Amino acid sequence: MAAVIKVNKNLIARIWKEADLKPHRLERYMASNDPQFEEKATAMIRLYLNPAQNAAVFCVDEKSAIKLWTG
C-alpha cells in the first residue's frame, strides 16, 4: 500500500496500528453454501475493478446469525 500511494511504509504501519487494522491476519474463513456464490462474487469483483463513472458501490457484510432488520 505504501508503494502504491508513495508514502513511507512506517506511516502505513502506524495508521493501521492506531486503527487496530490487521489486514495480514486471517482469523477464520467461512465458505459460502450459496449455490449462486460464484456468480455473485464475480459480479461484485467486476464492479470494483471496472466501476461505472460516478458510481458508488456499497458492500454489506451479512451476518447469518443476525436476522433482525431495522430499516
HELIX and SHEET records of a PDB file:
HELIX    1   1 ALA A    2  ILE A    5  1                                   4    
HELIX    2   2 LYS A    9  GLU A   18  1                                  10    
HELIX    3   3 PHE A   37  LEU A   49  1                                  13    
END                                                                             
